Amino acid sequence: MTNSPESNQPERDLRRRMRQSSSRIQRLEATQMPAKSIDEAFQQVYDELDELQDKSDATRADIASMKVDIARLEGKIDIILQHLTGLGN
């Protein structure tokens, strides 16, 4: 008496799934980054974030300085307009 193909199907499916799982595990193991590489990658990201923060702080300082300069110019323009128009005397 021979086994029917249907009786072997679950076993074949199980073996196929085991091979697929084994293959996936091997790919994962092959693509894993060592802890040192992960640490270096994160450190690079942190360094870039620090650089962006420094640039942002510098930009804010420049904007604050420009606001002071604009306020001075507005004051000078007001004085000039007062002299030209004779208003404010």
N, CA, C and O of each residue as an XYZ file, in Angstrom:
356
protein
N       0.826     -1.169      0.000
C       0.000      0.000      0.000
C       0.878      1.243      0.000
O       1.805      1.361      0.802
N       0.586      2.143     -0.883
C       1.393      3.353     -0.972
C       0.668      4.498     -0.274
O      -0.559      4.520     -0.171
N       1.458      5.430      0.193
C       0.881      6.611      0.828
C       0.322      7.532     -0.236
O       0.910      7.698     -1.305
N      -0.791      8.114      0.061
C      -1.369      9.051     -0.890
C      -0.616     10.382     -0.812
O      -0.059     10.712      0.235
N      -0.591     11.152     -1.913
C       0.104     12.439     -1.898
C      -0.446     13.393     -0.846
O       0.275     14.250     -0.336
N      -1.702     13.242     -0.533
C      -2.309     14.132      0.446
C      -1.765     13.889      1.845
O      -1.665     14.828      2.635
N      -1.417     12.667      2.164
C      -0.909     12.370      3.499
C       0.488     12.946      3.715
O       0.864     13.221      4.854
N       1.265     13.133      2.646
C       2.601     13.707      2.748
C       2.590     15.228      2.663
O       3.592     15.869      2.980
N       1.497     15.800      2.250
C       1.428     17.252      2.053
C       1.722     18.041      3.336
O       2.510     18.985      3.275
N       1.147     17.716      4.467
C       1.475     18.489      5.675
C       2.961     18.416      6.031
O       3.552     19.398      6.480
N       3.550     17.250      5.826
C       4.977     17.102      6.115
C       5.805     17.951      5.152
O       6.769     18.597      5.562
N       5.431     17.950      3.879
C       6.131     18.773      2.889
C       6.008     20.261      3.229
O       6.976     21.019      3.162
N       4.786     20.649      3.594
C       4.582     22.056      3.977
C       5.451     22.429      5.173
O       6.049     23.504      5.213
N       5.509     21.528      6.141
C       6.322     21.788      7.326
C       7.799     21.927      6.952
O       8.477     22.841      7.421
N       8.293     21.023      6.112
C       9.698     21.093      5.690
C       9.976     22.367      4.898
O      11.009     23.012      5.076
N       9.034     22.719      4.019
C       9.198     23.956      3.235
C       9.248     25.170      4.149
O      10.090     26.051      3.975
N       8.344     25.215      5.125
C       8.336     26.343      6.060
C       9.606     26.377      6.907
O      10.115     27.453      7.221
N      10.117     25.204      7.276
C      11.365     25.149      8.044
C      12.529     25.670      7.199
O      13.376     26.409      7.699
N      12.572     25.286      5.916
C      13.639     25.788      5.036
C      13.534     27.303      4.886
O      14.545     28.004      4.927
N      12.317     27.806      4.712
C      12.129     29.246      4.591
C      12.573     29.969      5.863
O      13.233     31.006      5.808
N      12.200     29.402      6.998
C      12.594     30.020      8.268
C      14.105     29.996      8.438
O      14.704     30.977      8.878
N      14.705     28.893      8.095
C      16.157     28.775      8.195
C      16.838     29.798      7.284
O      17.810     30.445      7.672
N      16.315     29.928      6.087
C      16.875     30.907      5.151
C      16.738     32.325      5.696
O      17.670     33.125      5.608
N      15.573     32.630      6.258
C      15.367     33.973      6.830
C      16.325     34.236      7.985
O      16.886     35.326      8.105
N      16.504     33.239      8.824
C      17.423     33.400      9.964
C      18.844     33.636      9.468
O      19.552     34.487     10.007
N      19.265     32.900      8.457
C      20.607     33.081      7.911
C      20.772     34.486      7.332
O      21.812     35.116      7.521
N      19.745     34.982      6.625
C      19.824     36.347      6.077
C      19.905     37.370      7.196
O      20.682     38.322      7.116
N      19.105     37.180      8.239
C      19.146     38.107      9.371
C      20.513     38.106     10.041
O      21.055     39.161     10.372
N      21.059     36.923     10.235
C      22.380     36.820     10.856
C      23.440     37.491      9.988
O      24.363     38.125     10.499
N      23.301     37.347      8.680
C      24.290     37.928      7.771
C      24.190     39.448      7.716
O      25.185     40.125      7.459
N      23.001     39.987      7.955
C      22.826     41.431      7.835
C      22.901     42.162      9.166
O      22.792     43.388      9.198
N      23.081     41.447     10.248
C      23.159     42.116     11.547
C      24.391     43.003     11.606
O      25.479     42.632     11.165
N      24.182     44.185     12.166
C      25.303     45.105     12.352
C      25.908     44.847     13.733
O      25.181     44.632     14.703
N      27.209     44.868     13.817
C      27.822     44.735     15.136
C      27.452     45.943     16.001
O      27.155     47.023     15.490
N      27.477     45.741     17.290
C      27.108     46.812     18.226
C      27.966     48.046     18.017
O      27.477     49.168     18.147
N      29.233     47.857     17.696
C      30.124     48.996     17.481
C      29.663     49.824     16.285
O      29.701     51.054     16.332
N      29.230     49.161     15.216
C      28.756     49.872     14.031
C      27.481     50.642     14.331
O      27.304     51.770     13.871
N      26.598     50.031     15.102
C      25.359     50.709     15.473
C      25.689     51.927     16.320
O      25.121     53.001     16.118
N      26.603     51.766     17.264
C      27.005     52.879     18.119
C      27.619     54.008     17.292
O      27.330     55.180     17.532
N      28.457     53.666     16.328
C      29.072     54.673     15.465
C      28.019     55.395     14.626
O      28.097     56.608     14.431
N      27.042     54.650     14.135
C      25.978     55.258     13.327
C      25.163     56.232     14.171
O      24.853     57.335     13.724
N      24.817     55.825     15.391
C      24.071     56.722     16.271
C      24.908     57.931     16.658
O      24.391     59.045     16.742
N      26.193     57.721     16.892
C      27.061     58.839     17.252
C      27.124     59.854     16.119
O      27.132     61.060     16.363
N      27.170     59.374     14.889
C      27.178     60.266     13.730
C      25.883     61.068     13.677
O      25.903     62.269     13.407
N      24.762     60.405     13.933
C      23.479     61.114     13.946
C      23.474     62.169     15.045
O      23.043     63.300     14.820
N      23.952     61.803     16.237
C      23.998     62.763     17.347
C      24.906     63.948     17.018
O      24.581     65.090     17.343
N      26.035     63.678     16.377
C      26.947     64.759     15.993
C      26.276     65.709     14.997
O      26.404     66.929     15.100
N      25.570     65.135     14.044
C      24.873     65.967     13.059
C      23.766     66.785     13.721
O      23.553     67.944     13.366
N      23.060     66.182     14.687
C      22.028     66.929     15.412
C      22.643     68.073     16.222
O      22.088     69.170     16.276
N      23.796     67.806     16.851
C      24.488     68.868     17.595
C      24.900     70.002     16.666
O      24.777     71.176     17.016
N      25.389     69.648     15.483
C      25.787     70.661     14.504
C      24.584     71.499     14.077
O      24.677     72.722     13.974
N      23.455     70.833     13.831
C      22.242     71.562     13.465
C      21.773     72.461     14.597
O      21.298     73.571     14.354
N      21.904     71.989     15.838
C      21.517     72.808     16.983
C      22.415     74.039     17.082
O      21.936     75.137     17.364
N      23.711     73.858     16.851
C      24.638     75.000     16.873
C      24.275     76.015     15.788
O      24.287     77.223     16.026
N      23.954     75.510     14.595
C      23.570     76.413     13.509
C      22.271     77.137     13.839
O      22.113     78.320     13.540
N      21.347     76.414     14.457
C      20.074     77.023     14.851
C      20.304     78.113     15.899
O      19.707     79.187     15.822
N      21.157     77.841     16.863
C      21.473     78.842     17.890
C      22.132     80.071     17.269
O      21.824     81.201     17.648
N      23.036     79.851     16.317
C      23.703     80.967     15.647
C      22.701     81.784     14.844
O      22.768     83.013     14.828
N      21.781     81.110     14.184
C      20.756     81.817     13.405
C      19.870     82.645     14.321
O      19.534     83.784     13.997
N      19.489     82.083     15.458
C      18.676     82.836     16.423
C      19.430     84.066     16.927
O      18.844     85.138     17.075
N      20.714     83.913     17.186
C      21.522     85.051     17.642
C      21.598     86.118     16.554
O      21.512     87.311     16.845
N      21.759     85.689     15.299
C      21.795     86.641     14.186
C      20.470     87.386     14.054
O      20.452     88.594     13.815
N      19.371     86.666     14.209
C      18.049     87.292     14.112
C      17.865     88.308     15.233
O      17.352     89.403     15.002
N      18.277     87.952     16.436
C      18.164     88.881     17.562
C      18.991     90.132     17.305
O      18.548     91.243     17.597
N      20.188     89.956     16.762
C      21.048     91.094     16.441
C      20.410     91.965     15.360
O      20.461     93.193     15.435
N      19.812     91.328     14.361
C      19.154     92.094     13.295
C      17.966     92.876     13.834
O      17.713     93.995     13.388
N      17.238     92.309     14.780
C      16.110     93.013     15.376
C      16.583     94.283     16.095
O      15.936     95.328     16.023
N      17.708     94.173     16.779
C      18.268     95.356     17.458
C      18.678     96.394     16.419
O      18.410     97.583     16.589
N      19.329     95.949     15.342
C      19.744     96.870     14.280
C      18.536     97.532     13.618
O      18.570     98.726     13.323
N      17.480     96.770     13.385
C      16.270     97.329     12.778
C      15.646     98.365     13.701
O      15.201     99.416     13.241
N      15.608     98.079     14.992
C      15.046     99.043     15.951
C      15.849    100.340     15.937
O      15.277    101.428     15.991
N      17.192    100.222     15.864
C      18.038    101.430     15.777
C      17.742    102.216     14.509
O      17.605    103.439     14.548
N      17.642    101.509     13.380
C      17.349    102.169     12.111
C      15.985    102.855     12.146
O      15.831    103.973     11.654
N      15.012    102.186     12.723
C      13.685    102.800     12.834
C      13.746    104.084     13.648
O      13.101    105.076     13.308
N      14.518    104.060     14.717
C      14.688    105.276     15.526
C      15.340    106.392     14.730
O      14.916    107.544     14.818
N      16.366    106.066     13.953
C      17.042    107.069     13.129
C      16.117    107.602     12.043
O      16.114    108.797     11.750
N      15.333    106.709     11.449
C      14.391    107.138     10.412
C      13.349    108.071     11.019
O      12.973    109.064     10.396
N      12.881    107.769     12.220
C      11.917    108.646     12.892
C      12.508    110.037     13.109
O      11.832    111.043     12.892
N      13.765    110.093     13.535
C      14.423    111.393     13.760
C      14.549    112.154     12.440
O      14.279    113.354     12.382
N      14.959    111.455     11.384
C      15.104    112.100     10.072
C      13.755    112.627      9.586
O      13.667    113.756      9.103
N      12.705    111.817      9.712
C      11.373    112.253      9.275
C      10.880    113.444     10.089
O      10.218    114.332      9.551
N      11.195    113.469     11.367
C      10.809    114.610     12.198
C      11.491    115.867     11.714
O      10.860    116.923     11.662
N      12.762    115.787     11.356
C      13.493    116.966     10.850
C      12.967    117.394      9.501
O      12.835    118.588      9.229
N      12.660    116.405      8.635
C      12.176    116.747      7.298
C      10.770    117.345      7.326
O      10.476    118.275      6.575
N       9.930    116.831      8.160
C       8.541    117.283      8.188
C       8.306    118.430      9.184
O       7.307    119.143      9.092
N       9.205    118.594     10.104
C       9.030    119.605     11.125
C       8.061    119.192     12.207
O       7.740    119.985     13.092
N       7.599    117.981     12.147
C       6.706    117.487     13.182
C       7.530    117.036     14.394
O       8.664    116.580     14.248
N       6.967    117.165     15.548
C       7.658    116.725     16.748
C       8.472    117.832     17.389
O       9.107    117.604     18.419
N       8.471    119.021     16.813
C       9.189    120.145     17.427
C       8.275    120.979     18.241
O       8.704    121.970     18.832
